[in-house]
Amino acid sequence: MCGIAGFWNCKYNFDISETISRMTDTLVHRGPDDRGTWVDKNLGIALGQRRLSILDLSPAGHQPMSNTQGDIWVVFNGEIYNFLELRDELMGLGYRFKSHCDTEVIIYAYEEWGEKCFERFNGMFAVALWNSRDKRLILARDRLGKKPLYYYIKDGTIAFASELKAIIEHPFFKKEIDELNLHRYFTLGNVPYTGAIFKNTFKVAAGHYMVFDGTDIKDYIYWDILGIINKSDKQSISLYEAQEELEELLKSSVKYRLISDVKLGAFLSGGIDSSTIVSIMAALDSKAVKTFTIGFYEEKFNEAEYARDIAKHLNTEHYELYIKPQDCFETITKLPKIYDEPFADSSAIPTYLVSKMTREHVTVALSGDGGDELFCGYNHYLYMNKLKPVNYMPAAVKKIIFGALERFMPGKKYKTFARYLQQEDFFRVYEHLMSHWRMGYLDKLFNGRADSSAALKDTVFYSTYKNRENAGLLDKLMMVDVRNYLVDDILVKVDRASMANSLESRVPLLDYRIVEFALSLPLAYKFDGKTTKKILRNILYKYVPRELMERPKKGFSIPLSVWMRNELKHLVSQYLDKNRINRQGIFNGEFVASIVNEHMAEKANNMNMIWSMLMFQMWYEHYME
């Protein structure tokens, strides 16, 4: 795992070596073990990398790395799990290797297969590859977007990096907020898909690679999960056969992710997903698995006791940390610098803390992320399933029934929900469940300059739902979450929180073979009307007794709503001060004050709206003031 950076300026008037050094060194947390840069001053191309040594700890794994001729250069963040098979295949074709790391495999895979090499990689990666023969810069990102890759492009200049903080150091970069992406942030709690918070700044899309020739940049897709699933038929195998095949895929995926030259362990929340991963790790490895859990003193949010029971059953070497409010408050002040963009998922706090604790013992940790999206695990799927009859109501009937409910229901939360149920497009109901701001509130926040539906219209959030052909409601929503919430929230959260602590996180459930298989299964194998993650549970029960797992889902959250009225009140007052907000000229300070006052008086739970505002304000102070 590493941090990468670079740029290509055909015409430049600055110190190219000093610039790439400065950009690279902002990523020291992603790679504390080694540092490298390479420049070609004649062409204005520069590459940099900070290395977290995982495979081949020797200097032979140093980056930037080139081929023998020195005309192909690469910097790489991530892991290619099937690199040994690819290495053997390339050696059979006559290539000779000087190292035992996966970076060198990328170079010769590109030499042999060109851009089609990305289709052959099973892993998580962000790759920047300079081809001096053709004068082309290639940027590529793994299929699910586990590893980040941003780029800034303007007036013939391109700068790229694992994190925005590195790109900001480029002398041509201008910090200008992209207002459309700001609206998207306040709707979803993150800046989605290929967008970024700054103008002229983008993310390479998951499953894509881009080619820049000094003038134009072109986008190519090498893995399209929506297209793959739309073209495939639902698996016609029995539930038992599907379980057997999925279990073999899980074993293969976990085995790949146990390849390491440093110590590794696993996050264990006590839920279905992480318990499944740890169970398979324990079955594959004779040594006791190191497991790590965060606990809360507030019983409503605490799952540590469940994780402890699972760890005891699997005989793991278990570590747990109970966190206090003060631990969270100290972390909150770090979030703007960690995430570089406003990011409103409050579970970033415990994710950072469990990563910090884990890094004290290991360098690599496996996680159970992805199970909810692939196997119908989220509670919002259950809500949408119950509301499914609304989808078939005539528009006039919706207006009459839910219009009446809107008028007579107590509380703004229920009135807003009743208003959503009147929409002709049933997907708007899902938008409401996923949105941080209530219907109509975003327009007031931006003084009439924003509309949440318009902000999301041209994103994968809507297009995935519309283009998921011949699928039922929940199959559509799972695909939306795989391409949106998983990529732009969950994986962002885990990558930045773990890498801020120089910890590599690996995600076995998101092996692309498992993703393709899971999304092609009949819905009944995942959700039978009562039980979620049915097929995954059946596999887990082979390793862990059913009675240890059958309990309500809590999720990975913190008592934020209560803290805002007490321990966090000073931060809310400081950053959401009406006069401060009005001076910025972006938001309606009076409207923000009304939301805060309403929450403090316990007249409404405005936690998500306040948190998204707080995260933006703290980010704005760090990057814009």
N, C-alpha and C positions, 0 to 999 in steps of 0.2 A: 504494500500500500504506500502511496506516495502523494506528493503534490506536484503538478506540472504547470509550466507557464511558458509563454513565448510570444513572438510577434514577427511580422514581416512588413517592413516599411521600405518600399523601393526608393523613396526619397526621404531622407531623414537629416535632421540638423541637431542631433543630440548624441550623447555618449552611449552607444549601443551596448557595450559591455557592462557599464554601470547600471543601465536601465534593467537589463535582464537579471543582474545580480539582486537589485532592489526588489523586483517583482518576485523572484524565486524565494527570497528570504522572508517574505510575508507568510510563506507556507511552511515554516519550520515545524509547526505542530503536526503537520501531516507527514513529515519525514525528518525526524531528528537525528538519524544515523549517518546521513551522507548528503553531500551537496554537489551539484555539477551544472555547468553551463557550457554552451557551445555557440559560437557566432561566426557568421560569414559577413564581414563588413562590406564587401563588394556588393552583395545582394541585399543587405539590410535584414537578414534573417537571424533570429536568435531563439535558442531553446534552453530551458532551465528545468531542473528537477530537484526536489527534496525527497530523500529516500527513507522509508521505514523498512528495514531489512527483514524479510520474511523467508524468502527462498534464496539459496546461495548467498550466504552472508559475507563472502569474500569480495575483494575489490573487483572481481570479474563481473559483478552485477551492476557496476557503476553506470549511471546515465548522465547525460545523453549518450546513447549507444549507436554505433554505426555498423554497416556491413564491412566486409574486408576492403572493398574499393573506396569506402568513405563517401559514397554518393547517395546513400540512404541513411537518414538519421531519424531516431525515434526517442520520444519521451512518453512514459506510460505510467498510468496510475491504476492499480487493481491487481487482479489475478486471472491468468488463463489456466483453468483447472485441468484441461486436457492437453497441457503443453507437452507432456511426456510422449503421448501417442503421436502428436504432430511432429515432435522432434525426431522420433524414430522414422516417421514417413519421410521427412525432409532429408535425413541422413541417407536413406535409401535412394534418394534422388541426387545424391552427391554433395550435399551441403555439409560443411564442417563447423563444429561449434567450439567456442573457447570458454563458455560458461555453462552453468547448470541452471540458469534462470529462464523464466518465460519471456523476458524482454527480447532476448536474442531470437527466440522462436518467432516472435511477431515480425522481426525484420526479414527473415528468410521466407516466412509464409507470404509476406507481401511480395518479395522478389519472385516467388514461384507462381502465386495465384492472383496477384494484383489486389484490387479492392474486394474481390470475392473471398479473400482470407477471413474477413470479419464473419462471414457465414459459418466458418469452420470453428470459430472460437466458442468454447463453453466457459463462460466466466463473467466477471464484472470488470469493466475496463473503460477508461478514457484514454485515447491514443492520439498523439500528434505526430505525424510522420512527414518528414521533408524529403522530397524526391528532387534532387538537384539535376538529374538527367532531364526531366520534363518541366522543371521549375514549377512544382505544384506542392502546396501544403494541404495535407489531408487530416481532417479531424473526425474521429469516430467515437461512438458511445455504445455501450453494451445494450442488449435487447430490452431490458427492463428499466434502464436508466439508474442503475445502482450507484454508478460513479458519476459525479458532476463534471460538466465541461461547458464553460461559458466562453463567449467571444464578443468582442467589440469590433465593429467594422464601419469605417467612414473614410471617404476621400482616398481610397487606395491603400489604407492601412488596416491591418487586422491584428488584434491582440487577443490572446486566449489564456485561460487558466482554469484550474480546478475550482477556484473561488474568486469572487469578484474583487476581494481586497487586493489581489495581485494585479488585476487589470487596471484598477484605479491608479496604480503607481506609474502607468505608462504616461509619458508627457503629453500625448495627444488626446488622452481621455478627458471627457467633459462630464461632470456630474449634473445631469439634467433629468429630473423625474419624468417618467412616462406616465401620463395621467390615466390612460386607459388601463394599463397594468396596475396602477394604484387602485382603480375601481375594482379590478378583479381580485386584488389582495383583500379588500374589505368584504368581498362577497364570500370567497373561499378560504381565507386565512393564509393564503400563499399566492405567489405569482406563478400561474400555471403554464405548463407546456413549454413552448420555446421562448416565452417572454422573459423579461427581466425588469427590475424596478427602474433602471436607467434607460434613456433613449439610446438608440443605435446599438443596444446590447441584447444578446440573445443566448439561449441555451441550444446546444446540439440536441436534437430530439432523440429519445430512446429508440434504438434500433436503426439509427440513421448514421451516415457519414457525409461529410461535406468536403468539397474540393475548391480551393481558392488558387487562382492562377495569376494573382497579382492585379487583376482587374475585376473579375466576376467571381462570385461564390455560388456553387451549385449544390443542391441538396439531393441526396440519394437515399432510398430506403432499402435496407437489406433484410429486415424482418418486420413483417406486418401481422401482428397477432389478430387484428380484426379481420383482415383478409383471409388468414389461415383458417380461422374458426368459421367464418361465413361460408367458405368453400367446403368445409368438412361436414360429414354426417355425424350425428350423435353416435357415440360408441354403442354398438349393438351387443356388448358383452354383458354378462350377469354382474350383479353387485359383487358377488364373491370373486369372480375373475378380475373385476376392476380393482378390488382391494389387493389382490395378489400382485397385480402389475404395478399399482401405485406403491406398494411397500418395496418392491424391488427397485423402483425409480428412486425412492427416498434413500434406500441403502446406498445406491450408486452415488447419489448427490452428496450425501453426508461423507462418504468415503473420499470423494474428490476434495471436499473441504476440510478434511483432516490432514492434508498434505501441508507440512510446515516444518521449517527448521528452527522454530521458536515455540515457546509454550502456548497452548491454547486451552480454551474452556468454552462455556456457554452461558448465555443469559437464561434464567429459569424463573418465569413468573408464576408457574403453577397452573397455567392455562393449557388448553389442548395443544396449541401449536408448539410452544417451547418444550412442553413435556414430551411430545412426540420426537422432536429432534434430539433431546437429551437421552431418551430411551434408546434410540438407534445408535447414538454415539457410544453409549454404555455397552450395547451389544457388539459393536465392532471393535472396541478397544479394551484390552485386558486391564489397562490401568484405570484407576478411578477418575471419572470426569470431574473437572473443576466447574462448579456451578455458582452463579451469582444472582442475588435477589435484593431488591429494594423493598423495605417495609415502611409503613406509616403508623404513627401512634393513633391516628383517627381510624377507628374500627371499620367505618364505612368504606374506606379506600384501601384497606390493608389486605393483601393476598399472600404475605410472606409466610404465614403459617401453612398455607396450602403447598407452597413451593417447598417448604421444609419437609412436609410429609412425602412429597414426590422424591425429593433428594434422598431421604432415608430409605425409601423402598428401592431406589436404584443404586444405593450405596455410593453416592457421589461425595466428593470433597467439597462441602457446601460452605459458602460465605454469604452472609447477609448484613445489610446495613439499614438500620432504622433512621430515617431522616426527620429532622425537626424543621419547623418553619424557617429558622434562621439559615439553615443550609440552602433552602430554596431561594430566600431573598438574596443571598450572596450570588447565587447562580443567575438570577434574573438580570442583574447588572452586566453580566457577561454575554447575554444572548445576542445583542445587536452585533457585536464584533464576531461572534461565532458564526452567525447565519448570513451576515452581509446584506441581506434583504429583510424587510419586515416579515416576520413569520409568527403566526398566531396560534400554533398548536402548543398549549401549555404543558403537554406531556414531554416537551423538550427538556423540561427541568429534571424530572426523575430519570430521563434517558441519559442526560449528561452526568448525573450523580452516580448511576449504576455503572456507567462507562469509566468514570474516574476511579471508583472502587475496584472494578475489574482489572484495570491497567496496573494496579499494584501487584497483581499476581500473574497475569498472562499478557501476551501481545496480540493474540487473536481470539475473538469470541464469536461463536455461532449463535444466531438468533432465529426466532420462529416467525418473523415477519412474512406476510403474504398469505397466511392461512385464511384470514377472514375474507379476503377478496376472492380467493380461488374456491373456497368451500362454503360460501354463503354463511359467514359467521357473524356479521354485524347485526346489531339490534335494528338498525334502520331498514334492513331487508324485511324483518318481521313486521315492522310498521307498514311498509309499503304493501306487503302481501295482504294485510288486513284491510287496507284501503283500496285494494284492486277493484272492487265493484264500482267505485266512483268513476273509474276510467270508462265504464260502459254507459254511464248516465248521459242522456241528452243535455246539451249545454243549458237549455232553458230550465230543466229540472234542477241542475246544479245551482243555478242562480237563485231559484226559489228556496230550496232547502238550506243551502249554506249561507245565503244572504240573510235568512231569518236567524240562523245560528250566530252569524257575525254581529247582528244587532243585539242579541239577548245574552250571548255568552259572557261570563265575567272574565276580566283580565285581558290585557293586550296580547298575551301569548296565544290564547285560544281564539281571540278575534282575528288575529293575523292568520292563524292556521285555517280558519273558516274562509277567509278571503282567498287563500291559495287554492282551496278545494273548489272554488268557483271557476278556476281557470280552464279554458278549453284544452290547453296542453297539459296533460296529466304529469308530464315531466317537471312542471313547475312545482309540484308538491315535493318532489325529491330535491329540487333546488332549495326549497324552504328548509328541509331537514338538514341540508349540508351547509347552508349559509350562516355566516356569523351575524348578519344584520337582518332585521325583520323587513318584510315587504314594505316598500315605500320609504324606509328610513334612510337608505343610501342617498336618495335624491335630496333629502333634507340635510344630510351631513355635508354634501358638496354644494349646497345652495343652488340646487336645480341642475347641476352639471353631470349627474350620474344616473344610470339606470342599470340595475344588476343584470337583468335579462339581456340588455343590449351588450353589456360588457362580456358576457359569456357566449354570445351568439356565435362568434367565429372561433371558438376553442374546441378542443376534443371533448370537453364536458358535454356539449350538445351534439356534436357531430357523431360521436361514438354511439349515443343512444339512437339517433336517427338512422344510422347506417348499420346497426346490428340486425342483420336480415333474418327473418323467419324465426325470431327468438321470443320467448316469453318475457314477462316483465323483470323477473329477478335475474335471469340470464343477461338481460340488457344492462341492468344496474351493476352486476358484478364486473362486466366488461368496462363500463364507465369508470368504476373504481380502480380497476387494474391500470387503465391508461391515464387516470387523472389523480385520484386521491393517493394511491400507492406511490406513484412516481413523484408527485409534487409535494406530498406531505410526509408520508411514512419514511420513504427512503432518504429524503432530504434530512429529516429529523435525525435519523440514525447515523447517517454519514457524518454530518457536521458534529453531532454530540460525541461520537466515538473518536473521530479524527482530532477533535480539539484536545483529546487526551492521548493522542498517538496510539490509538487502539484500532486494529482492523476488525471490522464486523463482516461476517459472511452469512449468507442467507440461503440455506439449502432448499427451502420451499420454492424459491424463485429460480431454480435451475429451469432453463427454458423448456426442457423436455417435460418437466412436471407441469409447468404452466399450460403448455399445449394439451397435455393429456387431461388435466383437471377441467379446463374450460370446454372440452369436448364431451364431458360426461353428462348424462341425463341429470336434470335438476333433482330428481327424487333420490339420487345417490348422495346428494349433499344436504338437502332439506326435504323432509317428508311431511311437512305441515306442522310438525312439533319439534323435531330435533334438528339442530344445525350441525354442520360439519360431520354428517353421519358417517361417511366413508373413512374420514380421518380418525374419528372416535373409535370405529371398529378396529382399526389398525393399532391404535394406542392401547386398547384394552387387552391386546396380546402381551403387552409389556407391563402395564400398570392396572391394578384392580379398578373396576368401574366405580366403586364407592368413593374412591379418592378424587374422582373427577366430576361427579354429578353435583353441580352447585351453580347458582346464578353467575352470569358473566359480569365482572366488575370493570374491566378495562384498566388502562394504565394512566390514571388521572390523579389530581391533587385537589384538596379542598379550597379551590381558588375563590369561589363565590363568598365564602365566609371570611377568608383572609383579606379580601378587598375591603370589607367593612371594618376590619380590625388591623392586623399586622401590616397589611399593604396600603392602608389608607393614605399614609404620607406620600407614597409614590404616585398614587392616583391623583392626589391633590396637587402635587408638584408638576406632573407632566400633562395633566388634563385641565390645567387652570384655564379658565375662559379667556382671559386677556392674552395669555401666551399663545393660545390657539388662534385667536383672531389676528395677532401680529404676523403669524405665518402666512395668512391669506389663502389657505387651502380649504379649511373647514369652517363650519358654522359653530362658533364657540358657544353660543347660547344653547344650541341644540345638544351639544355634547354635555354641557353642564346639566341640562334637564335629565339626560340619561343617567348621569352619575348620581344626581340627587335622588332620583327615583329608586336606584339600586340601594343607596345608603339608607334610605328610609324603609327599605324592605317592602316597597310597593310592587316591585317587579324584580325578576332575576335578569339583569342586563350584563351578566358576567362576560359572555362572548364578545359583545360589542365593546365593552370597556377594555377588555384584554387586548383586542385587536388595535384599539386606539393607543393603548399604553405601549404596545410593542412598536407601533409606527413612530410614536413620539420619541421613544428612547433611541430608535434607529436614526431618526432625523437629527437628533442632537449629536449622535456619534459621527454621522457621515455628511451632514449638510450644513451644520452651524459652525 
